[in-house]
Amino acid sequence: MPPVWRFAAAAQRYTFPVDVVLQRFKYHGDRALAPALSALLQPLAALPWLVGAELVPLPLHRRRERRRGFNQAQVLARSLAVGSGRPLRQHWLSRCVDTPAQVGLSAAARRRNLVGAFVATPEVAGRHIVLVDDVMTTGATLTAATQALFTHGARQVDCVVLARAVSAAQAGA
């Protein structure tokens, strides 16, 4: 299935040690890792297709953000905004459904899990949006978010992630 966004870029592969560090940051609240992770993302600030874009972090549902204490995508997006000079639009997309965690779900289950999970504000109409997230596994979350942005009139959507999960087949193993 082709992606619904135009471009996507990942700063790293989701392999050791990046996977371990990201998990400590995301699930164990080790915010001291934020500067190092943000530094890994900075080379993407020079991507030519960021010109004219507005950065939107992938939102967490408010309950999950409260439990975690922060939104890891928002931390990374803020850093990318500073590094690229692009505006950060933290409230243009929200997660209106508190879906179960995606970890361990098949690609099809991930897609089903996210139906109707996101809603965008009217401010996205006619805009070039770059979604920012920590990890892309199957792309289901970014697809659902992109569809919500297009539903509300976004002109173009691209994606930037810190790390991309790569299957053994993709890695050439």
Secondary structure, DSSP 8 states (H G I E B T S, - for coil): ---SSS-EEEEEES-TTHHHHHHHHHHH--GGGHHHHHHHHGGGGG-GGGTT-EEEE----HHHHHHHSS-HHHHHHHHHHHHHT--B-TTSEEE-S-----TT--HHHHHHHTTT-EEE-GGGTT-EEEEEEEEESSSHHHHHHHHHHHHTT-SEEEEEEEEE---HHHHT-
